[in-house]
Amino acid sequence: MRLTPDAAGVYVIAPTPFREDGALALDDIPRMVDFFLAREVQGLTVLGMMGEASKLTEAEALQVAHAVLEAVNGQVPVVFGVPSSGFAAMQALAAAVMDAGAAGVMVAPPGTLRGDAAVLRHYAAVAELLGDTPFVLQDYPQGTGVTMAPEVIRRIIDTLPSCAMLKHEDWPGLDKLSWLRAAEAEGMRRVPILTGNGGLFLPDELRRGADGAMTGFAFPEMMRDVIRAHQAGDVERAADVFDAYLPLVRYEQQPGLGLAVRKHVLTERGALSCAAQRRPGARLTRDDLADIAFLLARLQRRLAALG
């Protein structure tokens, strides 16, 4: 189930389950996977930035990877984030997850890169290191500190055949999406573009040419239904569905607090047994919990009205 040029839909970012004491909650992974598959996602992405991958040891990352792949059991493709710096660690984890059945790996640029030439050299080295392993190019300057111009992304796509997907989450980035799709008409190789940022701009990104979303949100069915409506040509319905969820999407996008919100809601919905993050991580206050309860109740009313 390697990544293919027709990949589309929702590749949901899966959180890493922990216990209150910070230990991995591996027995939560089957229930989490079942939760996502029941929402008819097209794929999973594991060990991303919102998956707290930087808080795991190499051995723990492999434990999570094997547990997810076993639970998925080939039903959908699974992409794994690999370390962005340190080629030895990147190569070791990539080889291990691909041998276990992964569809590809996601590679963000390390924050030490400065300038277009450095970015191009880095990804050329990544492609050589990974061989025929398909990789997702993650363009997330808010998190990495590295800005990639559209021309640089085009060069990577055109010169590195193993670049199998772009995860686009520059912000603002709608014009970049339009530029890349226009570049295809000029001969750029087409790759799937899935977007991030918690789905905050999803209807707009779909209208600009995105193929779907590779991001997390406590209601992945929102992204599923928005994409389905868009694919059916009903852009008004796509926008109406999105609008019903927008207050919660926005609340979940708070820097520093967003993952705590997402894990809390996923726990309330039964996807996780515990909302804990491994330290350091934010904790929700009583007022935060009241806000979330208000937004969830409001969401149910709006969905009922939407029909």
N, C-alpha and C positions, 0 to 999 in steps of 0.2 A: 504493500500500500504506500509506495513512495509518492511524493508530491508530483502532480501532473499539471500541465498547462491549463487544464480546465477546472482547477480547484476554485471553489466559490462557496458562498454561504457563511455560516458562523463557525469559526474555529475558536471556541471559548477558552479564555485563559483560566486554567484551573489553579485555585489556591493550594498551598501545602497545608495539610491538617496538622495541628499541634495539640498537645494536652496543655493544661494550665501550668504544668511545671516546665514546659518548653520541650518535652520529648515529642518525637514524631508520633502521630496517631495513624499508623499505617492501616489499622483496621477500619478507619473512616474512608479510605480511598475507594473501596467497592461501592459504598452508598453514594459517594460524591459522583463517581462515574455513572452510576445508574441514574442519578438525578439529571445529569447533563444529557445522557442519551435519551431519556424520556422526553426531553424538550426538543429532540430531533436536530441536534447540532450536527454539522458536517465534519467536525474534527475537534481535537483538543490540543492545547498548547500548554506545556508543563515546564516548570523551572524557569519561568520568566521573572521579570523584575517584581511583578505583583505576586509572584509565587514564592517570594522570600528566598530565592535561590542563593543569594549571597550569604545567607545565614546557615547554610547547610555545609557539612563536610562533604568531601568527594564520595565517601562511603554512603552517607545519607542520601545524596543525590541519586546514586545508583539504586538504593533501596526504593526510593519514591518512583523512579523510572520503571523498575521491574513490577512494582505493585500496580501502577497505572496500566501498563501494557497487558498485564495478566487480566485485570478487570475489564479492559476494553475488548480484549480477545478478538482483535481484527475487525471490529465492527465499523470503526472510523479511523482515519489517519491520525497519528499523534506526532506532534512536533515538539522537540525539546530545546530549551534554551541552553547554550553552552557558554563557558566563560569567555568574555570578550578580550581579555588579555591573558597572556601566558599560554603559548601555543601547545605546550605539553599537556596541560590540563584540558584544553579544548579538544585536542586530538583524542585523548584517552576517553573522555566522556562521550564524544561523538561516536567513536568506534563501538563503545559498549552499548549505547542505546540503539544504534543501527543494527548491530548484531542481534539485539533483543526484539527487533521488529518495528522500530520507529520509521516514520515517513520522511523525516528530514530533521535538520537542526536550525535553530535561529541564532544569528550572529549579529550582535550590536557592535558598533565601533567603540574601542576603548577611548576614554576621555582624554588620553594623552595625545591623540592625533591632532595635528595642526596643519590645515591647508588641504587643498584638493589632491595634490600629488601624494601626500601621506596617506589619505584615505584610499586612493587607488592602489598604492603599493600594498597596503594592509590587506585589502580584500583579494588581491592577486595571490598573496601569500596564504590567505585562508583557503582559497580554492585549491591551491596546490597541496596544502596540508590535508584537506578533507577528501581529495580525490574525487570519486564519482558520487559522493554524498550530496544530495540536494540541500541547499541552504536558503534560508529566508533572510533577506537583507532587512534589518530593522533600522528604520529611520525615525529616531525619537530624540531630537536634540534637547528637549526639555529634561530628559533623564540622563542622557549621555554627555551633554555639553558639546557635541560634535554636529555641526550643520553640514548637510550634504546638498549641494545645489542639484537641480534637476539634471544638468548636463553630466554631473559626476555619476548620478544614479544610472543614467542612460549608458555611460561608458562601462560601468560594472555589468549591466545586463547584457550589453552587446559583446563584451569580451570574455565573460566568464559563463560558460554554458551551464554550470552547476548552480548558478543563481536561479532558483526556481520560483521565487515569490518575493514581492516587496510588502513588508509591513510598514504602512505609511501612517505615521502619527505626528508629523510636523504640525505645528499650530501657530499661526494660521497656515494652512497647507492646501486649500482648495485649488488655488491657481497652479500649484505644483502638480496636482492630480490632472488637471486639464492639460498642462504642458506635456506630461508623460503620455497621455492618451493621444494627443496630437502627434507626438513623436513617432508613434506606431505607424501613422499614415505616411511618415517619411522613411519608414524602413526599420525602425527599432524593433527588436524581437519582443513579442508580447509575452508578458508574465502576469499571473494573477496579482492583483493589488487588493490586499485586505487592510482595513483601517483599525485604529486603536482609540485611545482616549476615552475608554468606557462607553463608546458609542455616542458621545456628546454631539457629534456632527453627522451622524450616520445618514439621514435622508439627503443631506446636501452632498455628502461624499458619493453616494450612489448615483445621484444625478450628474456628478462630474466624471463618472466612469469606474468607480470602485466596484469590485466583484463581491464584496462582503465585508465582514468584520472579524478581526483577530484581536479580541479584547475580552475583558471581564466585565460582568455586570450581574447583580444578584438575580435578575430576571432575563436569562438568555432568550426566553421566548419572545421578548420584545424585539431583539435583533432579528430573530427568525421571522417574525410576522412582518416587520418593516421590509425586510429583503424580499419576502414572498410577494408582498403587495407591489413593490417596485418592479419585480420581474414580471408580474402580471400586467404591468402598464398602468397601475392605479396609484399614481404618485400622491394623490390627495389622501387616499386611505393610508398609505405609508406614513405620511406626515401626521395624520390624525392619531394613529397608533403610537407613534413616537411622542407626540405631545402629551398623551396620557401618562407616560412614564417620565417625562422630562424633569419634573421636580426632584424625583429620586435619583435620576442619572446625575443631575447637577450636584445634589448633596453628596453623592458618592465620589465625586471628583475633587473634593477638598484635599489639597496637598497635606500629607501627613496623617490625615484622618480617614481617607477613603477606604483603605483596606480593612480597617476596623469596622466601618459601616458595612462593607460588603460581606465580611465574614459573619457579622451579627445577623444580617438578613438571611444569608444562606443557612445559618444554624436555625433560625426561626422557621425556615421553609423545609428543614429536615435533611438538607444536603450534607451537613456537618453535625457532629455531636458536640463540638466545642468551638467557640469563636476565637480562641486564643491565637495571638501571634507570638513568635519567638522574639525575645528582647534583642534590640530595642524595638518597641512598637507602641503605637498609641492605644490608649484605653478610653472607652466611651464614658462620658459623665451621665448623670441622671437626666440632665437637660438634653443631651444628645439622644438618649434613648426615647425621650418624649417626642423629640422632633421626628425620629424615624417612625414611631408608632403613628403619629399624625399623618405622615406622608404615605404610609402603607394603607391606612384606612381611606385616605383620599384617593389613592390609586384604585382601590377596589370599587369605589363609587364611580370613578371616571370610566373604568373598564366596563362596568355594568351599563352605563349610559351609552358607551360606544357600540356595544353589541357585538 
